[in-house]
Amino acid sequence: MRAAPLVAAGLAALLALGVGWRLAAPDADEPPPAGAGGEAPTAGAPAEPPVPEREPLPAAEPNDPAAAEPPAPAVRDEPAEAAANVELRVRQVAGHAPVAAFAWRFRARGAATTLRGDGHDGRAGLHLPPGARGQLLVEAAGFAPAASEVAAPPAGAPPQVVDVFLAAAAGGAGITLSVRDTALQPVPHVRVDVFPLQPGDESTGWQLGAALWTRRAASADGRYELPELMPGEYGVRVLATDADGDVLPLLPFLHRFVLTGSNAYVEDVVLEPAGIAEFEFVDATGRALDPAAHGAVQLRLHEPGGDGPSRTWTTLGGGGRQTALDRLPGPGPVAPLQPMPAGSYELLLAIDGQDRLRQFLALRAGERHRLRCVVP
């Protein structure tokens, strides 16, 4: 893998190649967690029609970076309601001309639902939960995105005007990924999580934090141009998925990038085979173990004899997905969000701090290991 800053002008033609991006569907994605432990609380969003390759990029889904609790339930993208209590005005920084077309996303702090919509001729009416505070992200083709904290007016108050100014995006700048497996075959479906990082912070484990956004994308040649990002430092995670968004047994790509607004990266990404451990926890009656009924269920999966890293767990199957850091997010089958290297592992399950189950398993590269566990 190599990251090479390039001259913007030389890459203009290359980076002009688009790729079809879309927000994850509820039954297909994560979600990057909306709080600490976010290997994506960003959870799913409602299913959308198949995305043709190389179509214009939709807006990203913001997360609440200030949240400190474990990942919230799966996030769903839902259309905003008709009655507007916020008037969004989007204009260009240069000359203050209205932006012809743009997309917006809003997530209230601690909420599991993301509102989304589009605007035209510099205006959009938003219906936000009265009194809600959260992050509003605005994106438009040819402009750098803008994120800001917004407080919706209380119930009964007159509509509030929110002004957002977008600066023109620098041509030939950004991140382009060429994703292949070890046989050098293109990976045609990926999920990309982007995490905001503090400048100069070299700490590890940033993929457990709250993602700025999560997207799924499709590209027959495995080439993906990330949407515009504001200048800053970012952690990027790439997971291989199938067409439905289910993670494949390939190790994730994790890398840090520093964007200045005028530099570009072209990264060759090779995803190596890995194992996926899927678990179904049931009680003595055969019913799915439910944290809401049994109390907090702690999960630790590591090599025997060690503590191992923290992991984000995600529920599997249809419906809105849930995620949690080192905990069972909800009833039903679950798996670590990130595939793991092949090898021997030990699973420890505790309820309210009391050890209840210890299970050993061997993961083989390129395979899924499914296990049904009865918790006494």
Secondary structure, 3 states (H helix, E strand, C coil): CCECCECHHHHHHHHCCCCEEECCCCCCCCCCCCCCCCCCCCCCCCCCCCCCCCCCCCCCCCCCCCCCCCCCCCCEEEECCCCCCEEEEEEECCCCCECCEEEEEEEECCCCEEEEEEEECCEEEECCCCCCEEEEEEECCCECCEEEEEECCCCCCCCEEEEEEECECCCCCEEEEEEEECCCCECCEEEEEEEEECCCCCCCCHHHCCCCEEEEEECCCCEEECCCCCCEEEEEEEEEECCCCCECCECCEEEEEEECCCCEEEEEEEECECEEEEEEEECCCCCECCHHHHCCEEEEEECCCCCCCCCEEEECCCCCCCEEECECCCCCCEEECCCECCEEEEEEEEECCEEEEEEEEEECCCCEEEEEEECC
